[in-house]
């Protein structure tokens, strides 16, 4: 089991890392009617608040969203 420290948004570097993670997730998801930055731009703060920066929580939210969309 790997331990990953939570992401943070207090610094410019932290916000950049969070956005890069979300952009990477966007590249791998197949979403109808999507555009670059749909998740990383429009939902970045919401996803951070819901996941508190924890990777596993973020992926759970993404998975549940995809399940509901299907």
C-alpha positions as CSV (number, residue, x, y, z in Angstrom):
1,X,0.0,0.0,0.0
2,X,1.3,3.4,-0.9
3,X,0.7,6.6,1.1
4,X,0.2,9.8,-0.8
5,X,0.1,13.1,1.0
6,X,-3.0,15.2,0.3
7,X,-2.8,17.8,-2.3
8,X,-3.0,21.4,-1.1
9,X,-4.2,24.7,-2.7
10,X,-2.6,27.2,-0.4
11,X,0.4,27.8,-2.7
12,X,0.7,28.4,-6.4
13,X,2.7,25.2,-6.8
14,X,0.0,23.3,-4.9
15,X,-2.8,24.7,-7.2
16,X,-0.7,23.9,-10.2
17,X,-0.2,20.2,-9.1
18,X,-3.9,19.8,-8.4
19,X,-4.7,21.2,-11.8
20,X,-2.2,18.9,-13.5
21,X,-3.7,15.9,-11.8
22,X,-7.2,16.9,-13.0
23,X,-6.0,17.5,-16.5
24,X,-4.4,14.0,-16.5
25,X,-7.7,12.5,-15.4
26,X,-9.5,14.4,-18.1
27,X,-7.2,13.0,-20.8
28,X,-8.0,9.5,-19.7
29,X,-11.8,9.9,-19.4
30,X,-14.1,9.5,-22.4
31,X,-16.8,12.1,-21.8
32,X,-19.5,13.0,-24.4
33,X,-19.5,16.8,-25.1
34,X,-16.4,17.4,-23.0
35,X,-13.8,20.1,-23.5
36,X,-10.3,20.6,-22.2
37,X,-10.5,22.1,-18.8
38,X,-14.0,20.9,-18.1
39,X,-12.9,19.2,-14.9
40,X,-9.6,21.0,-14.2
41,X,-11.1,24.5,-14.8
42,X,-14.8,24.3,-13.9
43,X,-14.7,21.7,-11.1
44,X,-11.2,22.1,-9.6
45,X,-12.3,23.9,-6.4
46,X,-15.4,21.8,-5.9
47,X,-13.5,18.5,-6.3
48,X,-10.8,19.8,-3.9
49,X,-13.4,20.7,-1.3
50,X,-15.2,17.4,-1.6
51,X,-12.0,15.3,-1.6
52,X,-10.0,17.6,0.8
53,X,-7.1,16.9,-1.5
54,X,-7.0,13.2,-0.9
55,X,-6.3,11.2,-4.1
56,X,-8.5,8.2,-3.1
57,X,-11.4,10.4,-2.3
58,X,-11.0,12.3,-5.6
59,X,-10.9,9.0,-7.6
60,X,-14.0,7.8,-5.7
61,X,-15.9,11.0,-6.7
62,X,-14.7,10.6,-10.3
63,X,-15.8,6.9,-10.4
64,X,-19.2,7.7,-8.9
65,X,-19.7,10.5,-11.4
66,X,-18.9,8.3,-14.3
67,X,-21.2,5.5,-13.0
68,X,-24.1,8.0,-12.7
69,X,-23.4,9.4,-16.2
70,X,-23.5,6.0,-17.7
